[in-house]
Amino acid sequence: MIPIEVEGTFGEFSYRGKTWGSVFLSTDSRMNEEDRMRFRIQIADMYLDKKDKSNVRGKGYEGMITTNGKSYLIGGFYGQAFDVRLETDHGKSNLSLLVSQYADPELN
């Protein structure tokens, strides 16, 4: 896993031989970039493996990532919606993001 470009709530990354885009609709400022990247990677696995929920655990938190399979358009970004519900050392935390698998331009 080598991130291409991930800055804060929006970014692109490479994983499992594919390029992904993601945008956080809501986040927790106490979450570091490494944790946000873990969520993105786990969501990419869910997307490719066609799962609608997955447990998540990290240092100081644990919870569940879920999706209802719906996709949304926010500005110029279109992606499937995922919710992250966590119990943290600081209490409950809820994050939402859109993730999209980019098409390979070489296929066109």
C-alpha positions as CSV (number, residue, x, y, z in Angstrom):
1,M,0.0,0.0,0.0
2,I,1.5,3.3,-1.1
3,P,-0.6,6.4,-0.9
4,I,-0.4,8.5,-4.0
5,E,-1.7,11.7,-2.5
6,V,-3.9,11.9,0.6
7,E,-4.3,15.3,2.4
8,G,-6.8,15.5,5.2
9,T,-10.3,14.8,4.1
10,F,-9.7,14.2,0.4
11,G,-7.3,12.2,-1.5
12,E,-6.2,9.5,-4.0
13,F,-4.5,6.3,-3.1
14,S,-3.3,3.0,-4.7
15,Y,-4.4,-0.3,-3.2
16,R,-4.8,-3.8,-4.6
17,G,-3.6,-2.7,-8.0
18,K,-6.3,0.0,-8.3
19,T,-6.5,3.7,-7.8
20,W,-9.1,5.1,-5.4
21,G,-10.5,8.4,-4.5
22,S,-12.1,9.4,-1.2
23,V,-13.6,12.3,0.5
24,F,-14.6,12.5,4.2
25,L,-18.1,14.1,4.6
26,S,-17.6,14.2,8.4
27,T,-14.5,13.3,10.4
28,D,-13.1,13.4,13.9
29,S,-10.2,15.8,14.3
30,R,-8.7,13.5,17.0
31,M,-8.2,10.8,14.3
32,N,-4.7,10.9,12.8
33,E,-4.0,10.5,9.1
34,E,-2.7,7.0,9.6
35,D,-6.1,6.0,11.1
36,R,-8.0,7.7,8.3
37,M,-5.9,5.8,5.8
38,R,-6.7,2.5,7.5
39,F,-10.4,3.3,7.1
40,R,-9.9,4.0,3.4
41,I,-8.0,0.7,2.9
42,Q,-10.6,-1.3,4.9
43,I,-13.4,0.3,2.9
44,A,-11.6,-0.5,-0.4
45,D,-11.5,-4.1,0.8
46,M,-15.2,-4.0,1.6
47,Y,-15.9,-2.5,-1.8
48,L,-14.0,-5.1,-3.8
49,D,-15.2,-8.0,-1.6
50,K,-18.8,-6.7,-1.7
51,K,-19.3,-6.5,2.1
52,D,-21.7,-4.2,3.7
53,K,-20.1,-4.2,7.2
54,S,-16.7,-4.7,8.8
55,N,-15.3,-4.4,12.3
56,V,-12.5,-1.9,12.7
57,R,-10.0,-1.6,15.6
58,G,-7.1,0.6,16.2
59,K,-5.1,2.2,19.0
60,G,-7.7,3.8,21.3
61,Y,-10.8,2.9,19.2
62,E,-13.0,0.1,17.9
63,G,-16.2,-0.1,16.0
64,M,-17.9,-0.9,12.7
65,I,-17.8,0.4,9.1
66,T,-21.1,0.0,7.3
67,T,-22.6,0.9,3.9
68,N,-26.0,0.7,2.4
69,G,-24.5,0.5,-1.1
70,K,-25.8,3.9,-2.1
71,S,-23.6,6.4,-4.0
72,Y,-23.8,10.2,-3.9
73,L,-22.4,13.1,-5.9
74,I,-20.8,15.9,-3.9
75,G,-19.4,18.7,-6.0
76,G,-17.4,16.9,-8.7
77,F,-16.8,13.7,-6.6
78,Y,-19.0,10.6,-7.0
79,G,-18.6,7.7,-4.7
80,Q,-20.2,5.0,-2.5
81,A,-21.1,6.2,1.0
82,F,-19.6,4.5,4.1
83,D,-20.2,5.2,7.8
84,V,-17.6,4.6,10.5
85,R,-19.1,4.3,14.1
86,L,-16.5,4.1,16.8
87,E,-16.1,3.8,20.5
88,T,-12.9,5.7,21.4
89,D,-10.9,6.6,24.4
90,H,-12.7,10.0,24.1
91,G,-16.3,8.7,23.7
92,K,-18.3,7.9,20.6
93,S,-17.2,9.1,17.2
94,N,-18.9,9.0,13.8
95,L,-17.3,9.5,10.5
96,S,-18.7,9.4,7.0
97,L,-17.0,9.2,3.6
98,L,-17.4,8.6,0.0
99,V,-15.0,6.2,-1.8
100,S,-14.7,5.5,-5.5
101,Q,-12.6,3.1,-7.5
102,Y,-11.2,5.1,-10.5
103,A,-11.4,3.7,-13.9
104,D,-8.1,2.7,-15.6
105,P,-7.6,5.3,-18.3
106,E,-5.7,2.7,-20.4
107,L,-8.9,0.8,-20.8
108,N,-10.5,3.6,-22.9
